[in-house]
Amino acid sequence: LTGTSREQRAFQYVLAHAIPGDPHHILQTFDQWCYHCEHLSWAHAMSGRIVERVLLEQAPLRVLELGTYCGYGTVLLAQGLPPGARLYTIEGDPRHAAVAEKVIRLAGFSEETVELIVGPSEEVIPRLREKHGLMKANFVFMDHWKRCYLRDLRLLESHQLLAEGATILADNVLFPGAPHFLQYAKTCGKYHCKVHHASLEY
């Protein structure tokens, strides 16, 4: 009825209520919107704590996010980066990317810290080194289409974009589920696997 998308309505709420330049408050404001107004599917407060803990343990300098959506996970990742780190985030939907760009900059992150790349992940990943300067990622956060998890992991492998000892954190592998990705990760012999249990979004 309003002629605007849920994602745009969420951003307008954040713009009106969040403190610019305060990533933590921006995430809290998104959470308030999702709990009390409209549900949006992204890494939320509980899974966010898992992300924060892993980032703190790993202190990665080159981070890749697959599935920017509205930028919630991007802000979550960016606020946990060590000094001098860089985050590359990929979003396939230009409408969502337009919202995410505003959210990321509202949170206070420059293009030097967070680079948003618009396009299908299967097209962007092969160009990451040549076009965007990502030599190897120390940390990969997957939160896009679950059916793409395995394909994109293999793309990262084949283009040698994973640093030695890299961490791959994949959201929602049990529900809605990414069974082929999970089986590959557990049986290919390249990874040590751990399942973190969290509630569904909101």
Summary of the structure (lengths in Angstrom):
residues: 202
radius of gyration: 16.2
end to end distance: 24.4
largest distance: 51.7
contacts: 620
relative contact order: 0.15
helix: 49%
strand: 15%
